[in-house]
Amino acid sequence: MAPSDSPRTVFDLIQRGQPGALAIGAPERASLTFAGLNKLAEETVKTLNGQGLGRGDRVATVLANGPEMAAAFVAIAAGASTAPLNPAYRSDEFDFYLADLNAKVLVVEKGSTSPAREVAKQRGIPVLELVVPSGAPAGVFALEGETGRARVATGTAGPDDEALVLHTSGTTSRPKIVPLAQKNVCASARNIRTTLALTGDDRCLNIMPLFHIHGLIAAVLSSLGAGGSVHCTPGFNALKFFAWMDELKPTWYTAVPTMHQAILSRAPRNQETIARVRLRFIRSSSASLPPQVMTELEKTFGAPVIESYGMTEAAHQMASNPLPPKARKPGSVGISAGPEVAVMDDKGRLLPADTIGEVVIRGDNVTAGYENNPKANAENFTHGWFRTGDQGRIDPEGYLTITGRIKEIINRGGEKISPREVDEILLDHPAVAQVVTFGIPHDKLGEEVGAAVVLHENAIVTDQELREFVAKRLADFKVPRKVVILKELPKGATGKVQRIGLAQKLGLSA
């Protein structure tokens, strides 16, 4: 249960910071204080109410990554529901999401040429423009425009009101709507704050996209909930990362593994910055972190790497490795870090330690269910537990290891292969920098094993040599039949590599 003094609404959460303390910052900008953020939230709620938008109404945002997007998430969620959309979507995608969400209004930057504007116009959805006053601190904005809706007076949201609505990624089916209540996102922010022992002295460098749960909750809301600050970049850029570190002096950052790997590739030429700006820890989430990458990060930065496990339906965090002096186990996503975490069989029975099954969770950060999707809710909720779709096992000490996404497990003629197992073997080869193992459709076996790799700079190796390297350490049926060497792994909008559909994307057949 949440402690009685824990905030259960976004508006309450941002009241906890010291008024003069920094809340939101950005490169080459003055920072916004908590007093300024509170004032911004109050003014935004008044503006929305004046435009006929209140508690539970969905405000879709199409905004560039940066401090205004972070502030808009917080300020809009204080009195309505925020629905952040990826600015890179095309017209058809905006049309689907705006309609599916039943968005009441669209917020875009003043002067934006996003196709979302035209889509909103065609659907009769009013548009409000986000305007940044000249010389204003990072995050400050005003909303301009008219909705034509009658004024409401709902004020700030309550714990059971919706704060945030997102879609699942929809790699294998139609994206599902995930509504998250105020109490869900605040519980998750509290869980992350507790796990990382965040305080008002902490400064997070945000490089994650802010239309994604990882950036919104782990970077923005957990920092603000601790009375600390979040410094928002325009998006991930490995070439600028160390300059941002030098300027913003963060105590931590959170990212997906592909970002960590790109940062490591630039680290040798930025040793002075690393020595000057000492990180308290580094957080990794949203995809499995290869143990080799964790080791290299810790060696490079001289800071512990905290791998965590999250997903949209849990308002992000479910499990996490703890800070020292407690044990961090490479390859594990750690212990329960907020919700209860267990492993279940396909008949709904909880399994004992060291038994592989489906990872399930329950707790106050977990969504009450998908919207308008009774079939998905029946499939994904069992005896009050949410089924994550991930396969894993919990050791006797309570540490969870994910063995794979159930839909990503490769089924080769009845033999089940975990792509992660093959990934980790290939990453041990000195020439390999990044790897993703995936299934290739096969007319007789169902699936065959494939792997895409990126080599270290100036490294030379053949696909045959890589296959032989794996064959020395894994059973023959697990050895990739095809290894493709690429300059860069294809990634989704959030920086994650998606295994499902990768064979098709690369034009491969078995």
Long-range contacts (C-beta under 8 A, 24 or more apart in sequence): 1-364, 2-183, 2-186, 2-187, 2-190, 2-364, 6-186, 6-187, 6-190, 7-186, 7-190, 7-225, 8-159, 8-182, 8-183, 8-186, 8-187, 9-78, 9-156, 9-157, 9-158, 9-159, 9-161, 9-163, 9-182, 9-183, 9-186, 10-74, 10-77, 10-78, 10-157, 10-163, 10-182, 10-185, 10-186, 10-221, 11-41, 11-45, 11-78, 11-79, 11-156, 11-157, 12-186, 13-186, 13-189, 13-221, 13-224, 13-225, 14-38, 14-41, 14-74, 14-78, 14-224, 16-225, 16-227, 17-200, 17-224, 17-227, 18-200, 18-227, 21-200, 21-227, 21-229, 22-203, 22-229, 23-139, 23-224, 23-229, 23-230, 24-67, 24-70, 24-71, 24-138, 24-139, 24-229, 24-230, 24-231, 24-232, 25-67, 25-138, 25-203, 25-229, 25-230, 25-231, 25-232, 25-248, 26-66, 26-67, 26-138, 26-139, 26-231, 26-232, 26-233, 27-231, 27-233, 27-244, 27-247, 27-248, 28-247, 29-67, 29-137, 29-138, 30-137, 30-138, 31-137, 31-138, 31-229, 31-231, 32-67, 32-71, 32-137, 32-138, 32-139, 32-140, 33-137, 34-224, 34-227, 36-137, 36-139, 36-140, 37-71, 37-74, 37-75, 37-139, 37-224, 40-71, 40-75, 40-139, 40-140, 40-141, 41-74, 41-75, 41-78, 41-79, 42-78, 43-75, 43-142, 44-72, 44-75, 44-76, 44-78, 44-79, 44-143, 45-75, 45-78, 45-79, 45-80, 45-155, 45-156, 47-142, 47-143, 48-76, 48-79, 48-80, 48-143, 49-79, 49-151, 49-152, 49-153, 49-154, 49-155, 50-151, 51-105, 51-126, 51-128, 51-143, 51-145, 51-146, 51-147, 51-149, 51-151, 52-147, 52-148, 52-149, 52-150, 52-151, 52-152, 53-80, 53-104, 53-105, 53-147, 53-149, 53-152, 54-79, 54-80, 54-152, 54-153, 54-154, 54-155, 55-79, 55-80, 55-154, 55-155, 55-157, 55-158, 55-161, 56-80, 56-81, 56-161, 56-162, 57-81, 57-104, 57-105, 58-82, 58-83, 58-101, 58-102, 58-103, 58-104, 58-162, 58-165, 59-83, 59-103, 59-104, 59-105, 59-106, 59-107, 60-84, 60-85, 60-97, 60-98, 60-101, 60-103, 60-105, 60-106, 60-107, 60-116, 60-125, 61-85, 61-106, 61-107, 61-108, 62-87, 62-89, 62-94, 62-106, 62-107, 62-108, 62-112, 62-114, 62-116, 63-87, 63-107, 63-108, 63-109, 63-130, 63-210, 64-109, 64-234, 64-235, 65-209, 65-210, 65-232, 65-233, 65-234, 65-235, 66-138, 66-210, 66-232, 66-233, 66-234, 67-138, 67-139, 67-232, 68-109, 68-130, 68-132, 68-138, 68-139, 68-140, 68-141, 69-210, 69-232, 70-139, 70-206, 70-210, 70-220, 70-230, 70-232, 71-139, 71-140, 71-141, 72-107, 72-130, 72-141, 73-164, 73-210, 73-216, 73-220, 74-220, 74-221, 74-224, 76-107, 77-157, 77-163, 77-164, 77-182, 77-185, 78-156, 78-157, 79-154, 79-155, 79-156, 79-157, 80-157, 81-161, 81-162, 81-163, 81-164, 81-165, 81-179, 82-163, 82-164, 82-165, 83-164, 83-165, 83-166, 84-164, 84-166, 84-210, 84-211, 84-216, 85-116, 85-211, 86-209, 86-211, 86-493, 87-114, 87-211, 88-493, 89-115, 89-116, 90-115, 91-115, 91-118, 91-119, 94-119, 94-120, 95-119, 95-122, 95-123, 97-167, 98-123, 98-125, 99-123, 100-167, 100-175, 100-177, 101-165, 101-177, 104-147, 104-149, 105-147, 107-143, 110-144, 138-232, 139-232, 157-182, 158-182, 159-183, 159-186, 164-216, 164-315, 165-371, 166-213, 166-312, 168-312, 168-313, 169-492, 169-498, 171-407, 171-498, 171-500, 171-501, 172-407, 172-500, 176-370, 176-371, 176-373, 176-376, 177-370, 177-371, 177-372, 177-373, 178-312, 178-313, 178-367, 178-370, 178-371, 179-367, 179-368, 179-371, 180-315, 180-367, 181-367, 181-368, 183-364, 184-315, 184-364, 184-365, 184-366, 184-367, 185-217, 185-221, 185-315, 185-365, 186-221, 186-225, 187-315, 187-338, 187-363, 187-364, 187-365, 188-217, 188-221, 188-222, 188-314, 188-315, 188-316, 188-317, 188-338, 188-365, 189-217, 189-221, 189-222, 189-224, 189-225, 190-222, 190-225, 190-338, 191-317, 191-337, 191-338, 191-339, 191-365, 192-217, 192-218, 192-222, 192-308, 192-316, 192-317, 192-320, 192-337, 192-338, 193-222, 193-225, 193-226, 194-337, 194-338, 195-306, 195-308, 195-317, 195-320, 195-322, 195-323, 195-337, 195-338, 196-222, 196-252, 196-281, 196-283, 196-306, 196-323, 197-323, 198-222, 198-223, 198-225, 198-226, 198-228, 199-226, 199-227, 199-228, 200-226, 200-227, 200-228, 201-228, 201-251, 202-226, 202-228, 202-229, 202-251, 202-252, 202-280, 203-228, 203-229, 203-230, 203-231, 203-248, 203-249, 203-250, 203-251, 203-252, 204-228, 204-229, 204-230, 204-231, 204-250, 204-251, 204-252, 204-253, 204-254, 205-231, 205-233, 205-244, 205-245, 205-248, 205-250, 205-252, 205-253, 206-230, 206-231, 206-232, 206-233, 206-253, 206-254, 207-233, 207-235, 207-236, 207-237, 207-241, 207-253, 207-255, 207-259, 208-236, 208-254, 208-255, 208-256, 208-494, 208-495, 209-235, 209-236, 209-493, 209-494, 209-495, 211-493, 212-286, 212-493, 212-494, 213-310, 213-311, 213-312, 213-315, 213-316, 214-254, 214-256, 214-285, 214-286, 214-310, 214-316, 214-494, 215-254, 216-316, 217-315, 217-316, 217-317, 218-254, 218-283, 218-285, 218-308, 218-310, 218-316, 218-317, 219-254, 236-262, 236-495, 238-262, 238-263, 238-265, 238-266, 239-266, 241-266, 242-266, 242-267, 242-270, 242-273, 242-274, 243-273, 245-273, 245-274, 245-277, 246-273, 246-276, 246-277, 249-277, 250-277, 250-279, 251-279, 251-280, 252-279, 252-280, 252-281, 252-282, 252-283, 253-279, 253-282, 253-283, 254-282, 254-283, 254-284, 254-285, 255-282, 255-283, 255-284, 255-495, 256-284, 256-285, 256-286, 256-287, 256-494, 256-495, 256-496, 257-284, 257-287, 257-288, 257-289, 257-290, 257-293, 258-287, 258-434, 258-489, 258-491, 258-495, 258-496, 258-497, 259-495, 260-284, 260-289, 260-293, 260-297, 261-293, 261-433, 261-434, 264-293, 264-296, 264-297, 264-300, 265-433, 265-457, 267-300, 267-301, 274-300, 274-301, 274-302, 278-302, 278-303, 279-303, 281-305, 281-306, 281-323, 282-306, 283-307, 283-308, 284-308, 285-309, 285-310, 285-316, 285-317, 286-310, 286-494, 286-495, 286-496, 287-496, 287-497, 288-333, 288-402, 288-420, 288-423, 290-423, 290-424, 290-427, 291-330, 291-331, 291-424, 292-424, 292-427, 292-428, 293-427, 294-330, 295-330, 304-328, 306-334, 307-332, 307-333, 307-334, 308-333, 308-334, 308-337, 309-333, 309-334, 309-400, 309-402, 311-388, 313-366, 313-367, 313-380, 313-386, 313-388, 314-338, 314-339, 314-361, 314-363, 314-365, 314-366, 314-367, 314-386, 315-365, 315-366, 315-367, 316-365, 317-365, 318-359, 318-361, 318-388, 319-400, 321-399, 327-397, 327-399, 329-399, 329-401, 331-401, 331-424, 332-395, 332-399, 332-400, 332-401, 333-400, 333-401, 333-402, 334-399, 334-400, 335-397, 335-398, 335-399, 335-400, 336-398, 336-400, 338-363, 338-365, 339-363, 339-364, 339-365, 339-366, 341-394, 341-400, 342-385, 342-394, 343-392, 343-393, 343-394, 344-382, 344-385, 344-387, 348-382, 348-383, 353-393, 353-394, 353-395, 353-396, 354-393, 354-394, 354-395, 354-396, 355-393, 356-391, 356-392, 356-393, 356-403, 357-391, 357-392, 357-393, 358-387, 358-388, 358-389, 358-390, 358-391, 358-406, 359-387, 359-388, 359-390, 359-391, 359-392, 359-400, 359-402, 360-385, 360-386, 360-387, 360-388, 361-385, 361-386, 361-388, 362-386, 391-418, 405-499, 407-500, 408-438, 408-439, 408-499, 408-500, 410-437, 410-438, 410-439, 410-447, 410-449, 411-439, 411-446, 411-447, 412-442, 412-445, 412-446, 412-447, 412-448, 412-449, 412-477, 413-444, 413-445, 413-446, 413-477, 415-477, 415-478, 417-449, 417-477, 417-478, 419-499, 421-474, 421-478, 422-449, 422-451, 422-470, 422-474, 422-478, 422-480, 423-451, 425-469, 425-470, 425-473, 425-474, 426-451, 426-453, 426-466, 426-469, 426-470, 429-461, 429-466, 429-469, 430-456, 430-459, 431-455, 431-456, 431-459, 431-460, 431-461, 432-456, 432-459, 432-461, 432-466, 433-459, 434-489, 436-489, 436-497, 436-499, 436-502, 437-480, 437-499, 438-499, 438-500, 438-502, 438-503, 439-499, 439-503, 440-481, 440-482, 440-503, 440-508, 440-509, 440-510, 441-503, 441-509, 441-510, 442-510, 443-510, 445-510, 447-510, 448-481, 448-482, 448-510, 449-477, 449-478, 449-479, 449-480, 449-481, 450-480, 450-481, 450-482, 450-483, 450-484, 450-502, 450-503, 450-508, 450-510, 451-480, 451-482, 451-483, 451-484, 452-483, 452-484, 452-485, 452-486, 452-489, 452-502, 452-506, 453-483, 453-484, 453-485, 453-486, 454-485, 454-486, 454-487, 454-488, 454-489, 455-485, 461-485, 481-510, 482-508, 482-510, 484-508
